[in-house]
Amino acid sequence: MSNTRIAKLLHEKMPHHTVNSWNTMVGGQLREMIEQKRKRAGIAYRKNAHTEEISGRQKPTSEEGDKAVKRQKISKEESRNQDIQFIAQFFADGEANGVDDEDDDRSALWERLHKKGKWRTPSSWEEFYEENHLEVKRHFSDIIDQEAEQ
């Protein structure tokens, strides 16, 4: 879970501070505690996965495992590229027109995007955009350039 998502959840529980205020708090004062919790959760997840693997599932051969990992990496990359292209096309189609940078308007933007791309939640679209905004902008520019040429 990203720090932005944590800040939004804190704001929902305690709206006396803005999302940006919570984001600052999460990124500053609470950062070490959150990182420790993430680390422990990751360790617990791996231990649990390892115990399940030992307790009955067959381990694939290393060759089968390598192929599965490669397929998974390729499909994740394809999925990421499709989502980047989807958001860029969303912006190029003018779906974001009239939306300011205010929090309420931005949440309306992610709601609109969610209605078109239901495989992600509005908050996950926002997080995805925050992580990949440079590539989205590059794809957006490419789309606009192609439309201008036609």
PyRosetta script that sets phi, psi and omega in degrees:
from pyrosetta import init, pose_from_sequence

init()
pose = pose_from_sequence("MSNTRIAKLLHEKMPHHTVNSWNTMVGGQLREMIEQKRKRAGIAYRKNAHTEEISGRQKPTSEEGDKAVKRQKISKEESRNQDIQFIAQFFADGEANGVDDEDDDRSALWERLHKKGKWRTPSSWEEFYEENHLEVKRHFSDIIDQEAEQ")
pose.set_psi(1, 132.7)
pose.set_omega(1, -176.7)
pose.set_phi(2, -77.5)
pose.set_psi(2, 162.6)
pose.set_omega(2, 177.7)
pose.set_phi(3, -63.2)
pose.set_psi(3, -34.8)
pose.set_omega(3, 178.6)
pose.set_phi(4, -63.4)
pose.set_psi(4, -42.4)
pose.set_omega(4, 179.1)
pose.set_phi(5, -64.5)
pose.set_psi(5, -41.7)
pose.set_omega(5, 177.8)
pose.set_phi(6, -61.2)
pose.set_psi(6, -43.5)
pose.set_omega(6, 179.6)
pose.set_phi(7, -61.9)
pose.set_psi(7, -40.1)
pose.set_omega(7, 178.9)
pose.set_phi(8, -65.5)
pose.set_psi(8, -41.4)
pose.set_omega(8, 178.8)
pose.set_phi(9, -65.3)
pose.set_psi(9, -39.9)
pose.set_omega(9, 176.5)
pose.set_phi(10, -63.1)
pose.set_psi(10, -39.9)
pose.set_omega(10, 179.0)
pose.set_phi(11, -64.2)
pose.set_psi(11, -38.7)
pose.set_omega(11, 178.0)
pose.set_phi(12, -64.0)
pose.set_psi(12, -38.6)
pose.set_omega(12, 179.9)
pose.set_phi(13, -76.9)
pose.set_psi(13, -37.1)
pose.set_omega(13, -175.6)
pose.set_phi(14, -133.6)
pose.set_psi(14, 79.9)
pose.set_omega(14, -173.3)
pose.set_phi(15, -73.9)
pose.set_psi(15, 5.4)
pose.set_omega(15, 179.4)
pose.set_phi(16, -71.5)
pose.set_psi(16, -11.5)
pose.set_omega(16, 172.3)
pose.set_phi(17, -119.2)
pose.set_psi(17, 150.2)
pose.set_omega(17, 178.9)
pose.set_phi(18, -74.1)
pose.set_psi(18, 166.7)
pose.set_omega(18, 177.3)
pose.set_phi(19, -61.3)
pose.set_psi(19, -41.7)
pose.set_omega(19, -180.0)
pose.set_phi(20, -62.8)
pose.set_psi(20, -37.8)
pose.set_omega(20, 177.6)
pose.set_phi(21, -62.9)
pose.set_psi(21, -45.5)
pose.set_omega(21, 178.0)
pose.set_phi(22, -64.4)
pose.set_psi(22, -38.0)
pose.set_omega(22, 179.7)
pose.set_phi(23, -61.4)
pose.set_psi(23, -41.3)
pose.set_omega(23, 177.4)
pose.set_phi(24, -63.8)
pose.set_psi(24, -42.9)
pose.set_omega(24, -179.9)
pose.set_phi(25, -63.3)
pose.set_psi(25, -45.4)
pose.set_omega(25, -179.1)
pose.set_phi(26, -65.2)
pose.set_psi(26, -40.3)
pose.set_omega(26, -178.9)
pose.set_phi(27, -75.5)
pose.set_psi(27, -18.2)
pose.set_omega(27, -177.0)
pose.set_phi(28, -109.5)
pose.set_psi(28, -84.8)
pose.set_omega(28, -171.8)
pose.set_phi(29, -65.7)
pose.set_psi(29, -35.7)
pose.set_omega(29, -175.4)
pose.set_phi(30, -95.3)
pose.set_psi(30, -1.6)
pose.set_omega(30, -172.6)
pose.set_phi(31, -57.4)
pose.set_psi(31, -47.7)
pose.set_omega(31, -177.8)
pose.set_phi(32, -62.5)
pose.set_psi(32, -43.2)
pose.set_omega(32, -179.4)
pose.set_phi(33, -63.6)
pose.set_psi(33, -43.1)
pose.set_omega(33, -179.5)
pose.set_phi(34, -64.8)
pose.set_psi(34, -42.8)
pose.set_omega(34, 179.2)
pose.set_phi(35, -62.9)
pose.set_psi(35, -39.4)
pose.set_omega(35, 177.3)
pose.set_phi(36, -63.0)
pose.set_psi(36, -42.3)
pose.set_omega(36, 179.6)
pose.set_phi(37, -64.6)
pose.set_psi(37, -41.8)
pose.set_omega(37, 178.4)
pose.set_phi(38, -61.5)
pose.set_psi(38, -43.4)
pose.set_omega(38, -179.3)
pose.set_phi(39, -62.0)
pose.set_psi(39, -47.2)
pose.set_omega(39, 179.7)
pose.set_phi(40, -63.7)
pose.set_psi(40, -39.8)
pose.set_omega(40, 179.0)
pose.set_phi(41, -64.2)
pose.set_psi(41, -40.2)
pose.set_omega(41, 178.1)
pose.set_phi(42, -63.2)
pose.set_psi(42, -42.3)
pose.set_omega(42, 178.7)
pose.set_phi(43, -64.1)
pose.set_psi(43, -45.6)
pose.set_omega(43, 179.6)
pose.set_phi(44, -61.9)
pose.set_psi(44, -39.8)
pose.set_omega(44, 179.4)
pose.set_phi(45, -62.7)
pose.set_psi(45, -46.5)
pose.set_omega(45, -179.5)
pose.set_phi(46, -65.3)
pose.set_psi(46, -40.1)
pose.set_omega(46, 177.7)
pose.set_phi(47, -61.7)
pose.set_psi(47, -44.3)
pose.set_omega(47, 180.0)
pose.set_phi(48, -63.6)
pose.set_psi(48, -43.8)
pose.set_omega(48, 179.6)
pose.set_phi(49, -63.6)
pose.set_psi(49, -40.0)
pose.set_omega(49, -180.0)
pose.set_phi(50, -65.4)
pose.set_psi(50, -42.5)
pose.set_omega(50, 179.6)
pose.set_phi(51, -64.2)
pose.set_psi(51, -42.1)
pose.set_omega(51, 178.4)
pose.set_phi(52, -62.7)
pose.set_psi(52, -39.8)
pose.set_omega(52, -178.8)
pose.set_phi(53, -64.3)
pose.set_psi(53, -42.0)
pose.set_omega(53, -179.5)
pose.set_phi(54, -69.2)
pose.set_psi(54, -37.1)
pose.set_omega(54, -170.7)
pose.set_phi(55, -81.8)
pose.set_psi(55, 28.2)
pose.set_omega(55, 171.7)
pose.set_phi(56, 149.2)
pose.set_psi(56, -25.6)
pose.set_omega(56, 179.8)
pose.set_phi(57, -82.8)
pose.set_psi(57, 144.6)
pose.set_omega(57, 176.7)
pose.set_phi(58, -77.2)
pose.set_psi(58, 139.0)
pose.set_omega(58, 174.7)
pose.set_phi(59, -80.0)
pose.set_psi(59, 132.4)
pose.set_omega(59, 175.7)
pose.set_phi(60, -71.1)
pose.set_psi(60, 155.6)
pose.set_omega(60, 176.0)
pose.set_phi(61, -64.4)
pose.set_psi(61, 161.5)
pose.set_omega(61, -176.1)
pose.set_phi(62, -62.4)
pose.set_psi(62, -33.7)
pose.set_omega(62, 178.9)
pose.set_phi(63, -67.0)
pose.set_psi(63, -44.4)
pose.set_omega(63, 177.9)
pose.set_phi(64, -63.5)
pose.set_psi(64, -40.6)
pose.set_omega(64, 179.3)
pose.set_phi(65, -63.7)
pose.set_psi(65, -42.3)
pose.set_omega(65, 178.6)
pose.set_phi(66, -61.7)
pose.set_psi(66, -42.3)
pose.set_omega(66, 179.0)
pose.set_phi(67, -64.3)
pose.set_psi(67, -41.7)
pose.set_omega(67, 180.0)
pose.set_phi(68, -64.1)
pose.set_psi(68, -41.4)
pose.set_omega(68, 179.3)
pose.set_phi(69, -64.4)
pose.set_psi(69, -42.1)
pose.set_omega(69, 179.0)
pose.set_phi(70, -62.9)
pose.set_psi(70, -44.0)
pose.set_omega(70, 178.3)
pose.set_phi(71, -60.9)
pose.set_psi(71, -42.1)
pose.set_omega(71, -178.7)
pose.set_phi(72, -65.2)
pose.set_psi(72, -42.1)
pose.set_omega(72, 179.0)
pose.set_phi(73, -63.5)
pose.set_psi(73, -42.6)
pose.set_omega(73, -180.0)
pose.set_phi(74, -64.0)
pose.set_psi(74, -45.3)
pose.set_omega(74, -177.6)
pose.set_phi(75, -67.9)
pose.set_psi(75, -35.4)
pose.set_omega(75, 176.2)
pose.set_phi(76, -64.5)
pose.set_psi(76, -42.6)
pose.set_omega(76, -179.9)
pose.set_phi(77, -66.1)
pose.set_psi(77, -42.2)
pose.set_omega(77, 177.3)
pose.set_phi(78, -62.2)
pose.set_psi(78, -43.5)
pose.set_omega(78, 179.6)
pose.set_phi(79, -62.2)
pose.set_psi(79, -43.8)
pose.set_omega(79, 179.0)
pose.set_phi(80, -62.0)
pose.set_psi(80, -45.4)
pose.set_omega(80, 179.6)
pose.set_phi(81, -63.6)
pose.set_psi(81, -39.2)
pose.set_omega(81, 178.2)
pose.set_phi(82, -64.4)
pose.set_psi(82, -40.4)
pose.set_omega(82, 178.7)
pose.set_phi(83, -66.7)
pose.set_psi(83, -39.5)
pose.set_omega(83, 177.3)
pose.set_phi(84, -62.1)
pose.set_psi(84, -46.4)
pose.set_omega(84, 179.1)
pose.set_phi(85, -62.3)
pose.set_psi(85, -39.7)
pose.set_omega(85, -179.7)
pose.set_phi(86, -62.1)
pose.set_psi(86, -46.9)
pose.set_omega(86, 179.8)
pose.set_phi(87, -65.6)
pose.set_psi(87, -42.8)
pose.set_omega(87, 179.9)
pose.set_phi(88, -60.2)
pose.set_psi(88, -42.9)
pose.set_omega(88, 178.6)
pose.set_phi(89, -66.2)
pose.set_psi(89, -37.4)
pose.set_omega(89, 177.1)
pose.set_phi(90, -57.6)
pose.set_psi(90, -47.3)
pose.set_omega(90, 178.9)
pose.set_phi(91, -69.3)
pose.set_psi(91, -39.3)
pose.set_omega(91, -179.2)
pose.set_phi(92, -65.3)
pose.set_psi(92, -31.0)
pose.set_omega(92, 178.5)
pose.set_phi(93, -76.5)
pose.set_psi(93, -2.6)
pose.set_omega(93, 177.9)
pose.set_phi(94, 82.7)
pose.set_psi(94, 16.9)
pose.set_omega(94, -177.9)
pose.set_phi(95, -67.6)
pose.set_psi(95, -21.1)
pose.set_omega(95, -177.4)
pose.set_phi(96, -96.1)
pose.set_psi(96, 3.7)
pose.set_omega(96, -178.8)
pose.set_phi(97, -59.7)
pose.set_psi(97, 137.7)
pose.set_omega(97, 177.7)
pose.set_phi(98, 84.6)
pose.set_psi(98, 7.2)
pose.set_omega(98, 179.9)
pose.set_phi(99, -104.0)
pose.set_psi(99, 124.5)
pose.set_omega(99, 177.5)
pose.set_phi(100, -89.2)
pose.set_psi(100, -177.5)
pose.set_omega(100, 178.1)
pose.set_phi(101, -86.2)
pose.set_psi(101, 6.0)
pose.set_omega(101, 177.5)
pose.set_phi(102, -66.9)
pose.set_psi(102, 149.8)
pose.set_omega(102, -176.6)
pose.set_phi(103, -58.3)
pose.set_psi(103, -43.1)
pose.set_omega(103, -178.0)
pose.set_phi(104, -64.4)
pose.set_psi(104, -43.5)
pose.set_omega(104, 179.8)
pose.set_phi(105, -67.4)
pose.set_psi(105, -38.6)
pose.set_omega(105, 179.9)
pose.set_phi(106, -65.1)
pose.set_psi(106, -36.7)
pose.set_omega(106, 178.6)
pose.set_phi(107, -67.3)
pose.set_psi(107, -33.3)
pose.set_omega(107, 175.7)
pose.set_phi(108, -65.1)
pose.set_psi(108, -36.7)
pose.set_omega(108, 177.9)
pose.set_phi(109, -61.5)
pose.set_psi(109, -46.7)
pose.set_omega(109, -178.6)
pose.set_phi(110, -69.4)
pose.set_psi(110, -30.2)
pose.set_omega(110, 174.6)
pose.set_phi(111, -63.8)
pose.set_psi(111, -44.7)
pose.set_omega(111, 178.3)
pose.set_phi(112, -60.8)
pose.set_psi(112, -43.3)
pose.set_omega(112, 179.9)
pose.set_phi(113, -64.1)
pose.set_psi(113, -38.9)
pose.set_omega(113, 178.4)
pose.set_phi(114, -63.0)
pose.set_psi(114, -37.3)
pose.set_omega(114, 179.6)
pose.set_phi(115, -64.0)
pose.set_psi(115, -31.6)
pose.set_omega(115, 178.4)
pose.set_phi(116, -85.0)
pose.set_psi(116, -34.5)
pose.set_omega(116, -178.3)
pose.set_phi(117, -123.6)
pose.set_psi(117, 83.6)
pose.set_omega(117, -171.5)
pose.set_phi(118, -71.6)
pose.set_psi(118, -9.5)
pose.set_omega(118, -177.3)
pose.set_phi(119, -74.4)
pose.set_psi(119, -6.3)
pose.set_omega(119, 174.5)
pose.set_phi(120, -128.2)
pose.set_psi(120, 151.6)
pose.set_omega(120, 175.0)
pose.set_phi(121, -81.9)
pose.set_psi(121, 162.1)
pose.set_omega(121, 178.1)
pose.set_phi(122, -55.2)
pose.set_psi(122, -42.7)
pose.set_omega(122, -179.1)
pose.set_phi(123, -69.0)
pose.set_psi(123, -34.3)
pose.set_omega(123, 179.0)
pose.set_phi(124, -72.9)
pose.set_psi(124, -30.4)
pose.set_omega(124, 173.2)
pose.set_phi(125, -63.0)
pose.set_psi(125, -43.6)
pose.set_omega(125, -179.4)
pose.set_phi(126, -63.4)
pose.set_psi(126, -45.5)
pose.set_omega(126, 178.4)
pose.set_phi(127, -62.2)
pose.set_psi(127, -42.7)
pose.set_omega(127, 179.2)
pose.set_phi(128, -60.8)
pose.set_psi(128, -43.4)
pose.set_omega(128, 179.7)
pose.set_phi(129, -64.2)
pose.set_psi(129, -42.6)
pose.set_omega(129, 179.8)
pose.set_phi(130, -60.4)
pose.set_psi(130, -37.4)
pose.set_omega(130, -179.3)
pose.set_phi(131, -76.5)
pose.set_psi(131, -29.6)
pose.set_omega(131, -171.3)
pose.set_phi(132, -123.3)
pose.set_psi(132, 21.9)
pose.set_omega(132, -172.7)
pose.set_phi(133, -61.3)
pose.set_psi(133, -32.2)
pose.set_omega(133, -179.7)
pose.set_phi(134, -66.5)
pose.set_psi(134, -42.6)
pose.set_omega(134, 178.7)
pose.set_phi(135, -69.5)
pose.set_psi(135, -36.0)
pose.set_omega(135, 177.1)
pose.set_phi(136, -62.3)
pose.set_psi(136, -44.1)
pose.set_omega(136, 179.5)
pose.set_phi(137, -63.0)
pose.set_psi(137, -38.9)
pose.set_omega(137, 179.0)
pose.set_phi(138, -64.6)
pose.set_psi(138, -45.3)
pose.set_omega(138, 177.9)
pose.set_phi(139, -64.3)
pose.set_psi(139, -39.6)
pose.set_omega(139, 178.1)
pose.set_phi(140, -59.4)
pose.set_psi(140, -46.8)
pose.set_omega(140, 178.9)
pose.set_phi(141, -61.3)
pose.set_psi(141, -40.8)
pose.set_omega(141, 178.2)
pose.set_phi(142, -61.7)
pose.set_psi(142, -43.0)
pose.set_omega(142, 179.9)
pose.set_phi(143, -63.5)
pose.set_psi(143, -45.8)
pose.set_omega(143, -179.6)
pose.set_phi(144, -62.8)
pose.set_psi(144, -42.2)
pose.set_omega(144, 178.4)
pose.set_phi(145, -62.5)
pose.set_psi(145, -42.0)
pose.set_omega(145, 179.0)
pose.set_phi(146, -64.4)
pose.set_psi(146, -40.6)
pose.set_omega(146, 179.3)
pose.set_phi(147, -67.6)
pose.set_psi(147, -34.1)
pose.set_omega(147, 179.6)
pose.set_phi(148, -69.1)
pose.set_psi(148, -33.2)
pose.set_omega(148, 179.5)
pose.set_phi(149, -70.7)
pose.set_psi(149, -27.0)
pose.set_omega(149, -175.7)
pose.set_phi(150, -82.7)
pose.dump_pdb("model.pdb")
